[in-house]
Amino acid sequence: MSQQHVPPDDQALDGARPGAPDAAGNGAPPRGAEPIPARRVRQPKYSVFIGTGVVLGVLLGVILTLRAGDAAAAYSWQAKLGYLCSIFGLLGGILGAVVVVIIDRPKD
């Protein structure tokens, strides 16, 4: 009672890659065709730059929290840590994004 899926003849699952020549030579590149050299374009990864900026900003927030004295104890050290890490993490991410956009600009 179970039905098996049978692919059409043009999509037979014989292990051949799409576009690969079959036994009759169909799909083969024309004789004398030379490969076109491709220029490899290197682009920076945006997420890496933004993530690095966030990590450096959070580290700066931790350092500033540890260096800050208890002169005004209106906030606990945990609150200071949270605020400074959030602010400097956001600013670091924005700075990382600006840097990657400047690096990725097309050269004239």
N, C-alpha and C positions, 0 to 999 in steps of 0.2 A: 503494500500500500504506500510505501514511501516513494517519493518521486526524486529522481536524480536530475540535477541541473546539467544539461548538455550544452556547451557553448557552440555558437554557430561555427561553420567551417572556417571562416576567415579569422576567427579568434580562438583557434584550437590551442589547447594548453600543451604544446609540445616542448616547452622549455626554451623556445627561441625568444630573443629580445625583440621588441618592436623595432621595425626598420632594418633588422638584420637580414642578410640575404638568405633565401631558402635554397633548396636543391636546384631550382630552375634559374637561380640568379636574380630573382625579383627582389627589389629593395636594395640592391648593391649600388654604390656610387658609380657614376659613369667613369669609364677608363680615362686616365690622364687627368682626372680631377685632383688638384692639389688642395691640401687643407689650408684654410684661411687662418693666418696667424692672428691670434686674439691678444689684445693688450690687457694685461691684468691690472685692474684698478684696486688699489688698497684703500680701504676706508676705515676710519676708527670706529670702534664700538661705542655707541652713545651711552649704553647702560654702564659700561665699565668706568667711564669718566664721571658720570653722575654719581655712581655708587662710591667711587673713591672720594669725591667731594663730600658726600654725606658722612662717610667714615671719618675723614679728617675733621670735619666740622664737629662731630660728636666728641672726638678726642679733645678738641679745643675746649668744648663745653665742660668736659670732665676736668681738664687741667685748670680752667678758670674757677670751677666750683671748689676744687681742692685748695687753690691759692687764695680764694676769697676768705677774709676774716669774718669773725662773728660780730662785727661792730653793730650791725643792725640785724638783730635776731627776729625780725618780723616774719621771716620765712624759715622753714626748716631746711637743712642741707639737701634733703630729698627733693623738695620743691624747687630749690635753686638748680639742682642737677637736672631735673626734668625740663625746666624752662630754658636753661642755657643749652642743653643738648638739642632741644627741639629747634630753637632759634638758629644756632650755629650749624646744625645739620641741614636745615632748609637752605640757609645761605651758602653752605658748601656745595650742596646739590645744584643750586642755581649757578654758582661759579664754575662748577665742573661742566655744566651744559654750555655756558658761554665759551669756555675754553675749547670744547669739542667742535662747536660751530665755527669758531675762528680757524681751527686746524683743518676742518673739512671744507673750507671755502675753496672754490675752484681757483686755480692759479692762472693768471693771465699770461 
